Structure formats: C-alpha cells, structure tokens
Amino acid sequence: MPTKTLLSATAYLEREAQAEHKSEYYEGEIVSMAGASLAHNRIIWNLNRLLISCIDAAGCEMYSSDALLKLVDCDRYVYPDLMIFCDEPALDTEKQRGLDVLLNPTVIIEVMSPSTAERDRGEKMKCYFQISSLQQYLLLDSEKVEAISYDKNQAGEWVVHYANLLEEAVKVKGCELSLEELYLKVNFS
C-alpha cells in the first residue's frame, strides 16, 4: 500500500499563498476545493444581500469563502462559506505573503452540497465547536430547503434549531432571515 506524503502546516501555508486554486489542510493532507453549484452560489448571494446591512448595524463584519480559518485544536485550515466577526478579527502569527489566517469567528455559515455535507455535519462541526469565540454554526442545504442552526447558549451548550419550510426563518446575530428569501431563485433540479 503506498504511503501518503504529508505536508507541514508551514509548507501548506507557503503553498496556499502561491496557489491559483484554494485547498484546505487536514492534519497534513491537502484537500482541493471544488467549484460550487449555481444553487450554492445563489444561496451565498442571498445571504450576503440579506445580512450585509443588518450585520454592519450590529457592529460586525462578514468574510467570504476566500478567508482562511485556522482550526487550532484540530490541525486544520479551512475556507468556510461565510464567517461573521463581531470582535476585531484575530490573525494567526503564521501569516504568509498575501495570506491572512483568521482565528476567532463569531458565526460560521456553510452551504452543504452532496460532496461536503458529511464533513460539514461531522468533523468540521466538531472542530468549529472548539473555537471559543464561536456563537453560531449555520448549515444551509443546497439540494433542498433546509437550515440547521447550532447556537451556543449561556451555559456554553450547543442547541440545535431546524427549519425546512419557506415560511420559517433563522436568526443570525439578531437578523431574521426567512427561508423564502434565503432560497430565492434557487433551482433544485
């Protein structure tokens, strides 16, 4: 059986700073990022449109999937679909030329596809829950109308909320987002 060649985090960051295409880092392994479907892109567009002024009014800021997040406790670097920071974004000291590595999101939003759903609901979620600044993890399905929101309560426990009807809504940092608006013009064919 052939052995895998593993990269150090430093080697990954050097490579990523020069790369034409994004990749994520999982304990020494490099995982190439695939292109997104039209449904995925439409959901992200709708999220941005709905959140931008509300998040700004709350004193927070958003970063798209071009922002790299370090999952310190999991030895991983990932590109979440959307991150919201309500405190000053903290940067990792391992910064490479032109590549900022963020550490402290308040909210992470992932739009799941068939190829990412298992990871988004499993190993990534476990790593995200170890980020002390994280208050909410929102999963949106790109194949059907479905939102799963994990919200950290006052006791530090994660509480899950499901919504799968167009008449329902999810909250992100006090912004109420109707599923009808989140899935506007999304074609599930």
N, C-alpha and C positions, 0 to 999 in steps of 0.2 A: 504494500500500500504506500503510495507516495506521501511524503510529509509536506505539510503546509509551510510556506515561508511567512513568518510573522514579522510585522514592522513594529518598531517602537513608536510611541506617541509622537516623539520629536520628529522622526522620519516621516510619519504621516502628515504632520502639520507642514513640514517643508514641502512635501509633495503637493498637498492640497493648496498651498499658497501659489503654486505654479500651474496647477491643473486647469484644463479647459472645461472639464466636466466635474461636477461635485461627486464626492463619495463620502460615506460615513465610516467610522472606525469602531470596531467591536473587538476589544481585547486583542489587538494585534492584527486582526483581519480587516481588509478593506472591502466595503460593500458599495458597488457603484449605484448611483441614483438613476432610476429610470425616468423617462418622461411621464407627464401626468395626462390623464384623460381630459376631454373637454368638460365633463361633469365636475371633475376635481377642480379645474381652473375656474369654472363658473361659481362654485361654492366659495372658493377663496376670494374671488372678485366681490361676491355678495357680502361676505364677512367684512372685507375692507370697507366697502361702501357703507355698511350699517354701523360699524364700530368707530370709524375714524373720529367723528366729532364728539361722540359720547366718551370715548377713551381720553381724548385730549382734554375735555372738560373735567374729567376725573384726575387730571394731572399725571396721566400715564402715557406711555408711548408704545407703538407696535413695531415689530420687526418681522420681515417676511422670511421665506424659506432660504434666503441667501445668508442668513445669520447663523453662525456655527455655535452650538451649545456644547459645553464640556459637562459630562456626567461624571463628576469626580469619583464618587463611590463605586462606579461600575466600569471604569477604564474605557469610556466610550466618548465619541464625538458624533453629534447628530445635527441634522438640519430640520427642526420642527417646521411644520407648515406656517405657523404663526406663533409668535411669542409676544406677550404684553409685559412690560416692566413698569411698575408703579414706584419703584425706588430707582436711584441712579444705577444704570447698568454697570455691574462689576465685570471687569475684564480679567481673563487669566493672564498670568505673567509670561506664559509661553508664546506670546504673540509673535507671529511671523510677518514678514513684509506683506502688507496689504490684507492681512487676515486677522480680524479681531475674533476672539473666542470669549463668548459670554458665559456667565455663571449663575445669575440669580433672577430668572423669570418669575413673575407673579402668576401668570396664566400661560399655559401651553395648549394650543389647538392643533389637532391632527385631523386631516381628511383621509379616511381609510379607503383603500382600494382592495380588491381581492388579493393582491400580492403583498400588501402591508398590514392588513387587518390583524393577523395573528401576532405580529411583532408589536403593533401599536397597543393591543389589548394585553399583551403579555410582558415580555422582557423590557420593552421600553417603558411601559407604565410603571413597573416595579422600580426602575431606575429613576424615573421622574418623581415618584413619591418620596425619594430620598433627598430631594432638593428642599432645603429648609424654607426657602422663600416662596415656594410654590403653594398657591391657594386654590387653584382650579386646573383640572385637566379635562378638556372638552374633546370628545371624539364625534366626528360627523361622518356618516357613511356616504360614499359617492355612488352607491348602487341602489339605494332606496332612501326614503325619508326616515332618518333616524339620528337622534342626538343622544349621546350618553355623557353626562356631566358628573365628574367626580369633584366634590367640593370639600375642602378641609374645614371642619367645624372648630369651635372654640377649644375643644378638648384635644385637638390635633388628629382627630379621626376622619377618615375619608367616607363621605356619604354620597351615594350614587343616586342620580336622577335620570330617568328615561323619558324621552319624548319621541313619538313617531307619527303624530298626526299634524297635518298642515295647520290646524287651529291652535296647536300648542306652541309654547315659546321656551327659550332657555335664557338664563341671565349670565352675563359676563361683566364683571366689575360694575354691577348696577345697571347695565344696559340690557334691556329686554329685547331679545331677538326672536321674532316669530319664525317658525319653520317655513311658513309660506314665503317669507322674504329671503330666508337663507337658501331655499331651494328654487328661487325664482329663475325661470328659463332653463332649469336643469332637465336634460333629456336622459332618461334612464335606459334607453334602448341600446 
